[in-house]
Every structure is written in structure tokens, then in C-alpha cells.
Amino acid sequence: MAAAVVLLRPLCRLCRVVLFLSQFYILSGGGSFSEEPSQPLPQAIKDPGPTRTFTAVPRAAESTDIPPYVMKCPSNGLCSRLPADCIDCKTNFSCVYGKPVTFDCTVKPSVTCVDPDFKSQKSFVLNMTCRFCWQLPEADYECFSSSDCRAVSCPRQRYPTNCTVRDHVHCLGNRTFPKMLYCNWTGGYKWSTALALSLEVEVKLLSRVLLFATPWTV
């Protein structure tokens, strides 16, 4: 009996050692039952939302067209000599008709001019006579001729037309205005010439009538 107890003691120690080693092996990761090594889960891909498409719109090209009034504006000339279409003036209608008056003016874009000292300037003072455009003498404006003046008449016929002030003349109000003019041309002849020819024909006819109406004397 004593001999059996002595043999069991080493056996119990051996079982304790085996149990300890098996627990240590499992805790150290060697006892995983997974056939494939675990892999880290891929990170979730964030949804960027609906895709936006941007269409590139070409920028409008800057206009390089030259304003039509520039063709009438001499370059680097005196500002006070510029045509009326080349400048903007702060006019008023309180001046006295026929009297000299001055107005503050500025040149329009793309127009270059100088002062009497040949220095470039944009603002200047314009000297002119106080009067409306329709009050100008006939030599300062141009009118459309009428083609309806065909017959010589006395008194002379008149026709309505539109007149435009010449470029270098400055005045108040609209530069284009209506006007009633006398017929000056008839059938290719000036009115005065046509009237003289008509009177000459009438004199000849009258002389013939008087010639035949005079009684013959023996």
C-alpha cells in the first residue's frame, strides 16, 4: 500500500505539469481553432454622394469693336474742335438766345484729344452761341431734298423734310429736326430757272395771240 502511494505522487506531478503547459499554450494563442488567420476588416468606404458634373463655360470675349462715332473724331486734336458726336456736355436752356455761353464737356470713350498746350485731357469747357438747332442758319445743317416738286407754281410750293446739323456745329436740343422747305428743284431745273423758262414760254404764247388778234389794215 505504501509503495502504491509513492508511485502516484510523481504521476500527479506530471499531470499538473501537462495541464499547466496546455493552459499556457492556449493562452498564448497557439490553441486557436480557426483554420485561417483572422484578417482586419476593410475600412468602410465613405459614399461621396451624387457625382456633380461641372461644364466649363467659356468666358465671353471682351468686345473690341470700335464705336461708330470714333470715325468722326480726329485723334490728338483740340478737344474744343471735336465734332458734337464725340463729346458729352452738361447743357442748360436758361441761356439768353444769341448770346455766348460756356458748357462743361467730357470726351466720349475711345476718343483722345489735347488742350492748347498739347496735353491730353478728358474734360474741357466749350464756348458756343445760345440757340436751338432748328434756329441755326441754313448753311449749318443739311436737309433731305424732295422729289415731289415737279411743277412750277407761284407762290412756291413747300414740303416737309428732316434736317441734320453739320458735325462741327454745336447747338441746343435735337440735332435732327423737321422743317418745311421751299421747292427749289423742278424737273431737273432750279426753281428760279424753271420759273424764268415758264414765263418766257407764256410771253411767247401771249405775243402770238396778240399778233393774230390785231386787225389787218389796208
C-alpha positions as CSV (number, residue, x, y, z in Angstrom):
1,M,0.0,0.0,0.0
2,A,2.8,2.4,0.9
3,A,4.5,1.5,-2.4
4,A,1.5,2.5,-4.5
5,V,1.2,5.8,-2.7
6,V,4.8,6.5,-3.5
7,L,4.3,5.8,-7.3
8,L,1.2,8.0,-7.5
9,R,2.9,11.1,-6.3
10,P,5.3,11.5,-9.4
11,L,2.3,10.8,-11.7
12,C,0.3,13.5,-10.1
13,R,3.1,16.0,-10.5
14,L,3.4,15.0,-14.2
15,C,-0.3,15.6,-14.8
16,R,0.0,19.0,-13.2
17,V,2.9,20.0,-15.4
18,V,1.0,18.8,-18.6
19,L,-2.2,20.7,-17.5
20,F,-0.1,23.9,-16.9
21,L,1.6,23.6,-20.3
22,S,-1.7,23.1,-22.1
23,Q,-3.2,26.1,-20.5
24,F,-0.2,28.2,-21.3
25,Y,-0.3,27.1,-24.9
26,I,-4.0,28.0,-25.3
27,L,-3.5,31.4,-23.6
28,S,-0.5,32.3,-25.8
29,G,-2.7,31.9,-29.0
30,G,-1.4,28.6,-30.1
31,G,-4.7,26.9,-29.4
32,S,-6.9,28.9,-31.8
33,F,-9.4,26.7,-33.6
34,S,-9.7,29.0,-36.6
35,E,-8.3,27.3,-39.7
36,E,-7.5,30.7,-41.4
37,P,-5.7,33.5,-39.6
38,S,-8.1,36.4,-38.9
39,Q,-7.7,39.4,-41.2
40,P,-8.6,43.0,-40.3
41,L,-11.9,44.1,-41.8
42,P,-11.6,46.6,-44.6
43,Q,-12.4,50.2,-43.7
44,A,-15.8,51.3,-44.8
45,I,-15.7,53.4,-47.9
46,K,-17.4,56.7,-47.4
47,D,-20.1,57.5,-50.0
48,P,-19.1,60.8,-51.5
49,G,-22.7,61.4,-52.6
50,P,-24.0,62.1,-56.1
51,T,-21.4,63.0,-58.6
52,R,-21.7,66.6,-59.8
53,T,-20.7,67.4,-63.4
54,F,-19.4,70.9,-64.0
55,T,-19.5,72.2,-67.5
56,A,-16.8,74.7,-68.3
57,V,-18.5,77.8,-69.8
58,P,-16.0,79.8,-72.0
59,R,-15.7,83.3,-70.9
60,A,-17.2,85.8,-73.3
61,A,-14.6,87.6,-75.2
62,E,-14.3,91.3,-74.5
63,S,-15.8,93.4,-77.2
64,T,-13.1,95.1,-79.3
65,D,-15.5,96.8,-81.7
66,I,-14.7,100.5,-82.2
67,P,-17.7,102.7,-81.5
68,P,-19.1,104.2,-84.7
69,Y,-18.7,107.8,-83.6
70,V,-14.9,107.3,-83.3
71,M,-14.6,107.5,-87.1
72,K,-15.8,111.2,-86.9
73,C,-13.3,112.1,-84.1
74,P,-9.8,113.3,-85.1
75,S,-7.1,111.8,-82.9
76,N,-5.0,114.1,-80.7
77,G,-6.7,117.2,-81.9
78,L,-8.0,120.1,-79.8
79,C,-10.9,119.0,-77.6
80,S,-12.8,122.2,-78.3
81,R,-12.7,121.4,-82.0
82,L,-14.2,117.9,-81.7
83,P,-17.5,117.3,-83.5
84,A,-20.6,117.1,-81.4
85,D,-20.9,113.3,-81.7
86,C,-17.5,112.9,-79.9
87,I,-18.4,114.8,-76.7
88,D,-21.0,114.9,-73.9
89,C,-21.9,118.3,-72.5
90,K,-23.9,119.4,-69.5
91,T,-26.1,121.9,-71.2
92,N,-29.0,124.0,-69.9
93,F,-31.7,126.0,-71.7
94,S,-31.6,129.0,-69.4
95,C,-29.1,131.0,-71.5
96,V,-30.1,134.0,-73.5
97,Y,-30.7,133.4,-77.2
98,G,-27.9,134.6,-79.4
99,K,-25.5,135.3,-76.5
100,P,-22.2,133.5,-75.9
101,V,-22.4,130.6,-73.4
102,T,-20.0,128.0,-71.9
103,F,-20.7,124.4,-71.0
104,D,-18.7,121.7,-69.2
105,C,-18.0,118.8,-71.6
106,T,-16.2,115.5,-71.5
107,V,-14.9,113.4,-74.4
108,K,-16.6,110.0,-75.1
109,P,-14.8,106.7,-74.5
110,S,-12.1,105.8,-77.1
111,V,-11.7,109.5,-78.0
112,T,-8.3,111.2,-77.5
113,C,-7.8,115.0,-77.6
114,V,-5.5,117.6,-76.1
115,D,-5.7,121.1,-74.7
116,P,-4.0,124.2,-76.2
117,D,-0.7,123.1,-74.6
118,F,-0.9,119.7,-76.3
119,K,-1.6,117.9,-73.0
120,S,-4.1,115.0,-73.0
121,Q,-7.4,115.9,-71.3
122,K,-10.8,114.4,-70.8
123,S,-12.8,117.4,-69.6
124,F,-12.9,120.9,-71.1
125,V,-15.1,124.0,-71.5
126,L,-17.0,124.5,-74.7
127,N,-17.8,128.0,-76.0
128,M,-20.9,128.3,-78.2
129,T,-23.8,130.6,-79.1
130,C,-27.1,130.0,-77.2
131,R,-29.6,128.8,-79.7
132,F,-31.5,125.6,-80.6
133,C,-30.5,123.5,-83.6
134,W,-33.6,124.4,-85.5
135,Q,-32.7,128.1,-85.1
136,L,-29.4,127.8,-87.0
137,P,-28.9,129.4,-90.4
138,E,-29.5,127.1,-93.4
139,A,-25.7,126.8,-94.0
140,D,-25.3,125.0,-90.7
141,Y,-27.5,122.0,-91.5
142,E,-28.4,119.6,-94.3
143,C,-31.9,118.5,-95.3
144,F,-33.3,115.7,-97.5
145,S,-34.5,117.0,-100.8
146,S,-38.0,116.2,-102.0
147,S,-38.6,114.5,-105.4
148,D,-42.3,115.6,-105.4
149,C,-41.5,119.2,-106.5
150,R,-42.3,118.8,-110.2
151,A,-44.4,121.7,-111.3
152,V,-43.6,125.4,-111.2
153,S,-46.1,127.2,-109.0
154,C,-46.5,130.7,-107.7
155,P,-46.4,131.0,-104.8
156,R,-43.7,128.4,-104.5
157,Q,-44.6,125.0,-103.0
158,R,-43.2,123.8,-99.7
159,Y,-42.5,120.3,-98.5
160,P,-41.8,118.7,-95.1
161,T,-38.4,117.1,-94.5
162,N,-35.8,116.3,-91.8
163,C,-32.7,118.3,-91.4
164,T,-29.4,117.3,-89.5
165,V,-26.9,119.8,-88.1
166,R,-23.4,119.6,-89.5
167,D,-20.8,117.8,-87.4
168,H,-18.7,120.8,-86.4
169,V,-21.7,123.0,-85.4
170,H,-22.8,123.0,-81.7
171,C,-26.4,123.9,-80.6
172,L,-29.0,123.0,-78.1
173,G,-31.7,120.4,-78.4
174,N,-32.1,117.6,-81.0
175,R,-29.5,117.7,-83.8
176,T,-32.1,116.3,-86.2
177,F,-35.4,118.2,-86.6
178,P,-38.3,118.6,-89.0
179,K,-38.6,121.6,-91.2
180,M,-40.8,123.0,-94.0
181,L,-38.7,124.0,-97.1
182,Y,-39.5,125.6,-100.4
183,C,-39.3,123.5,-103.5
184,N,-36.1,124.5,-105.2
185,W,-35.8,122.0,-108.0
186,T,-38.4,121.1,-110.6
187,G,-37.9,118.6,-113.4
188,G,-34.1,118.9,-113.2
189,Y,-34.0,122.7,-113.1
190,K,-33.6,125.1,-110.2
191,W,-36.9,126.7,-109.3
192,S,-35.9,130.2,-110.3
193,T,-34.6,128.9,-113.7
194,A,-37.8,126.8,-114.2
195,L,-39.9,129.8,-113.4
196,A,-38.0,132.0,-115.9
197,L,-38.4,129.4,-118.6
198,S,-42.1,129.1,-117.9
199,L,-42.5,132.9,-118.0
200,E,-40.6,133.0,-121.3
201,V,-42.9,130.4,-122.8
202,E,-46.0,132.3,-121.6
203,V,-44.7,135.6,-123.1
204,K,-44.1,134.0,-126.5
205,L,-47.6,132.5,-126.5
206,L,-49.1,135.8,-125.5
207,S,-47.2,137.7,-128.2
208,R,-48.5,135.2,-130.8
209,V,-52.1,135.6,-129.6
210,L,-51.8,139.4,-129.8
211,L,-50.3,139.1,-133.3
212,F,-53.2,137.1,-134.7
213,A,-55.7,139.2,-132.8
214,T,-54.5,142.5,-134.3
215,P,-56.8,143.6,-137.2
216,W,-55.1,143.9,-140.6
217,T,-55.2,147.4,-142.1
218,V,-55.1,148.2,-145.9
